[in-house]
Amino acid sequence: MKKSISAVAVILSLLGGVAQAQITAATAMPAATAPAKAAAASTDPVIIMRAEQRAARTEFNNTTRPLRAERAATIKAAQDKAGAEAKAAGKDPAVARRNARVEATAATKAEFDAKMKAAGETRSAAMAAAAAKRAAAAK
């Protein structure tokens, strides 16, 4: 038992040393030998298309993140208010919160969907333009 415990301790210390050596070597690597991530712009149409599509998705996410957060905050405020009122009235706050969530979600759905649709159409147009540009370059 003592031998197995000491053997495990030795193995773990060796593994830790190897991992530390890899981390040290990676951080000590000069910038010239480190792999350059898209250092030069590619002329390959597929790579260009993917970069443009990635940019369109990133823009979509940056546009919709505040919309989602705003809707979530509105729903949470309605839930908190309903829970507090139910607790003060001696009713079940969990049921009141659930009902308030459903009502607030339904109340904000139309406006939220309209904003999301506009952002989605912008993203779709950018994705289609990137694909069209790639198709034109491939000919």
N, C-alpha and C positions, 0 to 999 in steps of 0.2 A: 504494500500500500504506500509506504513512504517512498519507495523507488518510483512508483508510477506518478505520484504527486510531483516529485522532483523532476521526472522526465517531462511531464506536462509543462512545468514551469520553465524548463530549459527551452522547450520547443516554442512556447509563447514568446519568450524573450528573443529568440532568434527571428521569429516572424516579425516581431515588432522592430527589430533592428533592420531587417530587409525593407520593411515598409518605410521606415525613416530614411533609409538610404535612397529609396526611390523618390521620396518627396524632396529630399535635399538636392538630388541630381536634377529633378525637374525644375526646381526654383533657381538652381545655379546655371541652367542652360542659357547661354547668351542669346540675345534677340536674333542674331544672324542665323543661328542653327535651329531656332524654334520654328515650327511650321507656321507659315503665314496664312491667316484666314482671309481669303479673298483680297490679297495684297494688290493684285492687278485686276482690273476689270476684264471679265471674260468676253470673248467675242462669240462664244457658242450661243445660238439662239435659245436653246432649251434652258441653259443656266440663266440667261437674261430673263426669260419668261418666268422662271421659278422665283427669281429675285423680285420681279415686279408683282407677282401674285402674293409673295410673302409680305411685301410692303402694303398691298391692298388689304390683306387679312389683318395686319398689325394696325392699320388705320381704322378698320372696322371695329376691332377690339377696343382701341382707344376711344372711339366714338361711343360705343354702346356701354362701356363700363360705367360711366357716370349715369346713364339712363337707368341701368339696372339698379345701381346703388340708390338713386333717387326713389325709384318705385319700392325698393325694399325698405327704405326709411319711412316712406308713407305708410306702408302696410304695418311695419313694426309699431309706429306711433298709434295707429288705430287699434292694434292688438293691446298695447299697453293701456290705452285709455279704457277699452272695454273690460280688460282684466281688473283694473282698479275700481271701475264702477260696479262690477259684479261682486268684488270682494266687499265693497262698502255696503252693498245691498244684501249680502249674505248668500249669494248664489255661487255656483261653481265657476271660478275664474278660467279654468282650462277650457270649458265649453264656450264661454264668452269670447276668449281669445281666438279659438278655432273659428267661430262664426264671424268674428270681425275680420279675420284673415281672408275668409272666403268672400265677404262683402267688399273689402278693400281691393282685393285682386280683381274682382269683376268690375269694380268702379274705375280702376285705372287701366283696364285691358285695352280699350279702344285707343286711347292716347298713346300708350306704350307701344302697341302694335304699329301705329302709324309712324312713330319715330323709328322703330326698328326696321320697318319696311323701307323707309327712305335710306337708312344706312346700308341695308342689304342690297338695295338697287345700285347704290354707288359702288359697293364692293363687287357686285356681279358685273357691272360695266367695266370696271378696271381689270377684272380677271379676263373678261372676254377680249378686251383691247390687247392685253398681253398675249393671249393665245393667238389672236389675229396677227399680231406683229411677228410672232414666232412662225406662223404658217407662211407669211409673206417672205420671211427671211430664208425659209427652208426651200423655197422654189428656185 
